[in-house]
Amino acid sequence: MKNIAILLSALMLTWVVPAWADVSRDDATASVQKASGGRVLAVEKTERDGRAVWRVKVLTPQGEVKVVLIDAATGRGL
């Protein structure tokens, strides 16, 4: 009976884990590229205020280099 409970718990966790999944590097890149209309130069994962963020460096159509931070958990810009 104990083994069945463990198996059911593990099975339920497989349904929950995708809700906790981080925003991928490609997703962060695509959202910044789409929002800015520019060309992404570099992407790295870092931390800000204790949260994981994607630091995306982009060259805007106006020729400016900007850094955009994307929350790795939510995909929202900071």
C-alpha positions as CSV (number, residue, x, y, z in Angstrom):
1,M,0.0,0.0,0.0
2,K,2.9,2.4,0.8
3,N,4.4,1.8,-2.6
4,I,1.1,2.7,-4.3
5,A,0.9,5.9,-2.4
6,I,4.5,6.8,-3.4
7,L,3.8,6.0,-7.0
8,L,0.6,8.1,-7.0
9,S,2.4,11.0,-5.4
10,A,5.2,10.8,-8.0
11,L,2.6,10.7,-10.8
12,M,0.8,13.8,-9.5
13,L,4.1,15.6,-9.3
14,T,4.6,15.1,-13.0
15,W,1.4,17.0,-13.6
16,V,2.4,19.9,-11.4
17,V,6.1,20.3,-12.4
18,P,5.4,22.0,-15.8
19,A,3.7,24.8,-13.9
20,W,7.0,25.5,-12.2
21,A,9.1,25.3,-15.3
22,D,11.3,28.3,-16.1
23,V,11.0,30.4,-19.2
24,S,13.6,29.1,-21.7
25,R,16.4,31.0,-23.1
26,D,14.8,30.8,-26.6
27,D,11.5,32.1,-25.2
28,A,13.2,35.1,-23.5
29,T,15.1,35.8,-26.7
30,A,12.0,35.6,-28.9
31,S,9.9,37.9,-26.6
32,V,12.6,40.6,-26.4
33,Q,13.2,40.4,-30.2
34,K,9.5,40.7,-30.9
35,A,9.0,43.6,-28.5
36,S,12.0,45.6,-29.5
37,G,12.1,44.8,-33.2
38,G,15.9,44.6,-32.8
39,R,18.6,42.0,-33.0
40,V,19.6,40.0,-29.9
41,L,23.3,40.2,-29.3
42,A,23.6,38.1,-26.1
43,V,21.6,36.2,-23.5
44,E,22.7,35.0,-20.1
45,K,20.9,33.7,-17.0
46,T,21.7,35.6,-13.8
47,E,20.0,36.7,-10.6
48,R,18.4,39.9,-9.5
49,D,16.8,40.5,-6.1
50,G,17.1,36.8,-5.4
51,R,15.2,35.8,-8.6
52,A,16.5,34.1,-11.7
53,V,16.3,36.4,-14.7
54,W,17.4,36.3,-18.3
55,R,19.7,39.3,-19.2
56,V,19.1,40.0,-22.9
57,K,21.3,42.4,-24.7
58,V,19.6,43.8,-27.9
59,L,20.6,46.1,-30.7
60,T,17.5,48.3,-31.5
61,P,16.5,49.4,-35.0
62,Q,17.7,52.9,-33.9
63,G,21.2,51.5,-33.3
64,E,21.1,51.6,-29.5
65,V,22.3,48.7,-27.4
66,K,19.9,48.0,-24.5
67,V,19.7,45.4,-21.8
68,V,16.4,43.8,-21.0
69,L,15.7,41.7,-17.9
70,I,13.2,38.9,-18.2
71,D,11.9,37.1,-15.1
72,A,12.8,33.4,-15.7
73,A,9.8,32.2,-13.8
74,T,7.1,34.3,-15.4
75,G,8.5,35.6,-18.7
76,R,7.7,39.2,-17.8
77,G,10.1,42.1,-18.3
78,L,11.5,43.8,-15.2
